[in-house]
């Protein structure tokens, strides 16, 4: 009889524990979903910023290449003192 009583007390305690966990799961999952959505929005904004930075870098490199091609390079250098 004593064994049966101990088993019942343990099963009641475990049942209360599992019920508390089971009832708190929806609240926890909703909070987690909100955080995931905020992280997703932040990642989308960061991807946009990175794409704009890449475009600016490519534009800067293209303009730097165009200005470098327009420099007249003479075999003696700009002032003619290279091969002296």
C-alpha positions as a Markdown table, in Angstrom:
| # | Residue | x | y | z |
|---|---|---|---|---|
| 1 | Unk | 0.0 | 0.0 | 0.0 |
| 2 | Unk | 2.9 | 2.3 | 0.8 |
| 3 | Unk | 4.4 | 1.6 | -2.6 |
| 4 | Unk | 1.1 | 2.5 | -4.3 |
| 5 | Unk | 0.8 | 5.8 | -2.4 |
| 6 | Unk | 4.4 | 6.8 | -3.3 |
| 7 | Unk | 3.7 | 6.0 | -6.9 |
| 8 | Unk | 0.5 | 8.1 | -6.9 |
| 9 | Unk | 2.2 | 11.1 | -5.3 |
| 10 | Unk | 5.1 | 10.9 | -7.8 |
| 11 | Unk | 2.7 | 10.6 | -10.8 |
| 12 | Unk | 0.6 | 13.6 | -9.5 |
| 13 | Unk | 3.8 | 15.7 | -9.2 |
| 14 | Unk | 5.0 | 14.6 | -12.6 |
| 15 | Unk | 1.6 | 15.3 | -14.1 |
| 16 | Unk | 1.5 | 18.8 | -12.6 |
| 17 | Unk | 5.0 | 19.5 | -14.0 |
| 18 | Unk | 4.2 | 18.3 | -17.5 |
| 19 | Unk | 0.9 | 20.2 | -17.4 |
| 20 | Unk | 2.7 | 23.4 | -16.5 |
| 21 | Unk | 5.2 | 22.9 | -19.4 |
| 22 | Unk | 2.4 | 22.0 | -21.8 |
| 23 | Unk | 0.4 | 25.1 | -20.9 |
| 24 | Unk | 3.3 | 27.4 | -21.1 |
| 25 | Unk | 4.5 | 26.2 | -24.6 |
| 26 | Unk | 2.1 | 28.3 | -26.7 |
| 27 | Unk | 3.2 | 31.5 | -24.9 |
| 28 | Unk | 6.9 | 30.6 | -25.4 |
| 29 | Unk | 6.4 | 29.7 | -29.0 |
| 30 | Unk | 4.5 | 33.0 | -29.8 |
| 31 | Unk | 7.3 | 35.0 | -28.2 |
| 32 | Unk | 9.9 | 33.0 | -30.1 |
| 33 | Unk | 8.0 | 33.6 | -33.3 |
| 34 | Unk | 8.0 | 37.3 | -32.7 |
| 35 | Unk | 11.8 | 37.3 | -32.2 |
| 36 | Unk | 12.3 | 35.3 | -35.3 |
| 37 | Unk | 10.2 | 37.7 | -37.4 |
| 38 | Unk | 12.2 | 40.7 | -36.1 |
| 39 | Unk | 15.5 | 38.9 | -36.9 |
| 40 | Unk | 14.2 | 38.1 | -40.4 |
| 41 | Unk | 13.3 | 41.8 | -41.0 |
| 42 | Unk | 16.7 | 42.9 | -39.8 |
| 43 | Unk | 18.4 | 40.4 | -42.1 |
| 44 | Unk | 16.4 | 41.7 | -45.1 |
| 45 | Unk | 17.4 | 45.3 | -44.3 |
| 46 | Unk | 21.1 | 44.2 | -43.9 |
| 47 | Unk | 21.0 | 42.4 | -47.2 |
| 48 | Unk | 19.7 | 45.6 | -48.9 |
| 49 | Unk | 22.4 | 47.7 | -47.3 |
| 50 | Unk | 25.1 | 45.2 | -48.4 |
| 51 | Unk | 23.7 | 45.2 | -52.0 |
| 52 | Unk | 23.8 | 49.0 | -52.0 |
| 53 | Unk | 27.4 | 49.0 | -50.7 |
| 54 | Unk | 28.4 | 46.5 | -53.4 |
| 55 | Unk | 26.9 | 48.7 | -56.1 |
| 56 | Unk | 28.7 | 51.8 | -54.7 |
| 57 | Unk | 32.0 | 49.9 | -54.6 |
| 58 | Unk | 31.6 | 48.6 | -58.2 |
| 59 | Unk | 30.6 | 52.2 | -59.3 |
| 60 | Unk | 33.7 | 53.6 | -57.5 |
| 61 | Unk | 36.0 | 51.0 | -59.1 |
| 62 | Unk | 34.6 | 51.6 | -62.5 |
| 63 | Unk | 35.1 | 55.4 | -62.2 |
| 64 | Unk | 38.6 | 54.8 | -60.9 |
| 65 | Unk | 39.5 | 52.6 | -63.9 |
| 66 | Unk | 38.1 | 55.2 | -66.3 |
| 67 | Unk | 40.2 | 58.0 | -64.7 |
| 68 | Unk | 43.3 | 55.8 | -64.7 |
| 69 | Unk | 42.9 | 55.1 | -68.4 |
| 70 | Unk | 42.7 | 58.8 | -69.2 |
| 71 | Unk | 46.1 | 59.5 | -67.7 |
| 72 | Unk | 48.7 | 59.9 | -70.5 |
| 73 | Unk | 51.7 | 57.7 | -69.6 |
| 74 | Unk | 54.9 | 58.6 | -71.3 |
| 75 | Unk | 57.8 | 56.2 | -71.3 |
| 76 | Unk | 59.9 | 58.7 | -69.3 |
| 77 | Unk | 57.2 | 59.3 | -66.7 |
| 78 | Unk | 55.2 | 62.4 | -66.3 |
| 79 | Unk | 58.2 | 64.8 | -65.9 |
| 80 | Unk | 60.6 | 62.7 | -68.0 |
| 81 | Unk | 63.0 | 61.8 | -65.2 |
| 82 | Unk | 62.4 | 58.1 | -65.0 |
| 83 | Unk | 65.1 | 56.7 | -67.3 |
| 84 | Unk | 68.0 | 59.1 | -66.4 |
